């Protein structure tokens, strides 16, 4: 009778270990998804920053040209 309890306990441990591995796999997939989203948001922020610098530079150039015309 103790062998049956031991087998059941071992099976329960195996199921728990498999569930732990599955949970880690799901966690790793979620982490990779978050990293991909972070990369996309970072790329978008970089593109907006470059666009803002370009617009600012163009506006400064226009302002300097306008200031020179006034003088």
C-alpha positions in Angstrom: 0.0 0.0 0.0 2.9 2.4 0.6 4.1 1.8 -2.9 0.8 3.1 -4.3 1.2 6.3 -2.1 4.8 6.7 -3.3 3.8 6.3 -7.0 0.9 8.8 -6.5 3.2 11.3 -4.8 5.8 10.9 -7.6 3.1 11.4 -10.2 1.9 14.5 -8.4 5.4 15.9 -8.2 5.9 15.2 -11.9 2.6 17.0 -12.7 3.7 20.0 -10.5 7.1 20.1 -12.2 5.5 20.0 -15.7 3.1 22.8 -14.7 6.1 24.8 -13.4 7.9 24.4 -16.7 4.8 25.4 -18.6 4.4 28.5 -16.4 8.0 29.4 -17.0 7.5 29.0 -20.7 4.4 31.2 -20.6 6.3 33.8 -18.5 9.2 33.7 -20.9 6.9 34.2 -23.9 5.2 37.1 -22.1 8.6 38.6 -21.3 9.7 38.3 -25.0 6.4 40.0 -26.0 7.0 42.9 -23.6 10.6 43.3 -24.9 9.2 43.4 -28.5 6.7 46.1 -27.5 9.4 48.1 -25.7 11.6 47.9 -28.8 8.8 49.1 -31.0 7.9 52.0 -28.7 11.6 52.9 -28.4 11.9 53.0 -32.1 8.8 55.2 -32.4 10.1 57.6 -29.8 13.5 57.8 -31.6 11.7 58.5 -34.9 9.6 61.3 -33.2 12.7 62.7 -31.6 14.5 62.9 -34.9 11.5 64.5 -36.5 11.3 67.0 -33.7 15.0 67.9 -34.1 14.5 68.3 -37.9 11.5 70.6 -37.5 13.3 72.6 -34.8 16.4 73.0 -37.0 14.3 74.1 -39.9 12.4 76.6 -37.8 15.7 78.0 -36.4 17.0 78.4 -40.0 13.8 80.2 -41.1 14.0 82.5 -38.0 17.6 83.3 -38.7 16.9 84.1 -42.3 13.9 86.3 -41.3 16.1 88.1 -38.7 18.8 88.8 -41.3 16.2 90.3 -43.7 15.0 92.7 -41.0 18.5 94.1 -40.4 
